[in-house]
């Protein structure tokens, strides 16, 4: 029996794993007590690496579908045919006729990500999509606007804060998102033990709210109004204090002028948070020296995702918390992704062009995934004819699932790099299985950049990859070479290009160079000598040096954001906000604020960007995750699929009673986009007028080969979510706050 150490790469927490095994036979996985960052903690998913390794459903060879039959093929055939089809589509329909989509596991695999970037660039298609656009674009876009680079991400200094306000996030389940916080419960509990407090603002009394000092229930999609009312109170009570940020912050007055119109008395009818609660919260936050306001999924994937994310940062800045111990701070990662992207001149470019059909702005030369189904369905030059999906199951994870499934079924050619034949790729032509995390070298470059504490951890592969699989690095670099060959670049040159990239990444040379050039001046050999990782200390102040904005400061009123303020004001009126809005808001526009209408900063576009009005019979649907869930394929892992049914819709007892629904009943959830049936869970954890449903379910596609997941398929929330209803600046689909009708199954 041997003991090996590794990193769990399933989520941002990057827990250290201690694995007892004999060859590939794993006896036990537990948390690595010597890992200074995760301190022995793992969640149920950490132990489930064993199930993934042993899962008989997992593919061990590349497969090709002929009719409804799958046949094993060689890697050469899989890669060559994929390249041939992508290039053929581009020859016939232009560059955009070949599309690429990649899912969130790519962000947790540094080698694959480094190889994917040149492939994306080489393919050169504007039809490139990422799961980041499902929930992370608002955060990345606001970082780009305020700090000059999408990768400059503020992270709560949880270990020193005295007040943590969590809005639309549930770290007790997620272990942080754009905030790596392993050993979450102990770290959050420590805030209370040292006399601090946690406040959770969420339509649902979440698992995090259960250990918080206070929970404020808020109506979905109204967070921006509460934040404006908080700013309003801070200003009235003289609690606006930029402190050390004074020399670098511009245009705070513009934001305060806007906030002046949203007093807590006016917003309470819209948000559901009473004026007195909003005032108390604002005062406590303003008066607490070490405090931080943090938001994630609920504040991003909603009608005003960009504005809400921006306002969270504004509150942190206007009270002088940013870049101060106990507030939102910036990491000092050993591999500095923000500095690297600056060198590569890729700070997060935005809006250079728009999607062909919906008119959504590009970000990072990618289209928001909200545009995907239109680009598949709509004829014309640039319509997608061939597609490669890497580590993603967009039919389950992206809005408009039913349309997307049909459109992907009708596509000329579809290839996928995935462990499984899933609900998306069961209609693909070719599926190529990658190796596992435990079979690859790991350096969590992205996760270290968003961790609540500085650390560096490299873990070598525990097992060799299975002979029939390939590392994603190998697959992607082979594709680069094969595409080059198809484009009639001489074979020797084509092979050399892919081979050079593969060598630089796979040998560790590139990582070593990045570590040596990074702010911690480490080396790969040093990290290899520390199998449990290295603690690099608490977060440190970095302003203004870290900023990459043109003037070197923070403009709190970027035109892109201010242009969207009109939409917020209009929505406020329609939502029944009390009192008349200031004359400038609904009339000729706010003074000094450019128009957000067609031709304005946000530009036009065919997409309907706002949810329709909510009638009395409708309920606002929000999404949630469970501790055992993350990526949809995890529902096929036996240890994660035991216990109570996970796919449920939570309903408040008042709403359930009104509709004659009892706990455990099957209910119909219906929107203009589609209809599903799901099991009701009646609980006062969710506020009246709101329903909360789990994500990643709906394992009932006839051709998917997920024997465990299909035994308890659940329902797919994204069937009822319209991809065309978006947060306008970022193009992020509104997943939280979808008006639906819910009734008992007759
Ligand atoms: S918290 Fe995240 S990193 Fe840690 S074991 Fe669970 S899934 Fe893995």
Boltz pocket constraint, residues with backbone or C-beta under 6 A from the ligand:
constraints:
  - pocket:
      binder: B
      contacts: [[A, 8], [A, 9], [A, 10], [A, 11], [A, 12], [A, 13], [A, 14], [A, 15], [A, 41], [A, 42], [A, 43], [A, 44], [A, 45], [A, 46], [A, 47], [A, 174], [A, 175], [A, 182]]
      max_distance: 6.0
